[in-house]
Amino acid sequence: DAYNSLERGNTQVFTLSVLLSSLLIYNSPGVPKREDLNKMTFIAKLANSIRSKTDRNLNGNEVKQIAPGFFWLLRDALLKPTDRSGQPCHFRDFLLEKVLPKDDNDIWGDTDTIQFKAAHFLLHFFTDFDAEMIPPPSTSSEVMENIEDPKYKDKISPDFIQQVEYVRTKIFEKCKPKRGYTAGSLVNGIYLAGMLQMYVDALNS
């Protein structure tokens, strides 16, 4: 969010960023909670912006075609994710089982909440959903305060370095060329300029 910006302006900028990207990385600190979904309500808002304001009147399949992948990156995490049975699991599975509802009969019960609608849209709008965690560079406050000092380089956690490299490689593997409206089409410079103009006109109307 920009300083002194209005909610509508923030939503417009985010909507434009999502529509023009091929991969959206949601970078959040600490343990993920359902309250995080409150921050994602703008995702649900962008659906209306796309479908109702463009001259093309995009249908659901076209919107899905141009949607990016979604990558939830949890940083400085000490979380040990478990599934509903209490067994250790991957962070992605933790999100799908405990944070994001899969269907109307899931654990939340009330499907009319803002969180449920945002989560439902998150899983159905984006072409791919994945997630990873990165532990803190150190549990020492001294190291964290001097993280950029070369003298502390050997005090940075090896797990942090290893996981950063793993996540970096995974993100690059997920970065694909931007797709067009029709199946199999890719966006070039002229195509991108046309999309940008259409989206800006739609969001400003």
C-alpha positions, 0 to 999 in steps of 0.5 A, a space after each residue: 500500500 502506498 502512503 496516504 493511498 485510498 483503498 480503491 487505488 490500492 485495489 486497482 494497482 493490485 488488480 493490474 499487477 495480478 492481471 499482468 503477471 504470470 506468478 503472484 508471490 504472497 510474502 507474509 511473516 510469521 504463522 499464517 492465520 485465517 485473518 490473513 485472508 482479510 488482506 486478500 479480499 482485494 483478490 475477490 474484488 478484482 474478479 468483478 473488475 475484470 468480468 464486469 468492466 472490460 469491453 470483452 466481457 470476459 467469461 470464466 474460462 478466459 479469466 482463468 486463462 490469463 490468471 497467474 499462479 499463486 505462491 504463498 511464501 512464509 518468511 521467518 517461520 518457525 512453524 512445524 506444520 501438521 495436518 488435521 490428524 496431527 502428522 507433520 506435513 508440507 506447508 502447502 498441505 497445512 494451508 489447504 487443510 487448516 487455513 483455506 477451505 476447499 468446499 462449502 462443507 469444509 471446517 468453517 461452516 459459515 460460507 458467507 464470511 469474507 474469509 471463506 469467499 476470499 479463500 474460495 476465490 484464491 483456490 479457484 481463480 489462480 491457475 496454480 497454488 503452491 507454498 513454501 516456508 523460509 526459517 529466520 536467518 538466526 534466532 540471535 537478535 545480535 545476528 539479526 541486527 547485523 545481518 548485512 555485516 560480513 563478520 556475521 556471515 558465518 553465523 547465519 543459519 545453514 537451514 536458512 541459506 539452503 531453504 532460500 536457495 531451494 525456494 529461489 530455484 522453485 520460483 524461477 521454475 514456476 515463472 512462465 511466459 504470460 498467457 493470452 486469452 486463448 488456450 496456448 497463446 502467449 503475450 508479446 509486446 503488442 499484446 501486452 500493451 493492448 491488455 494494459 490499455 484495456 485493464 486501465 480503462 476498465 479499472 478507471 471506469 
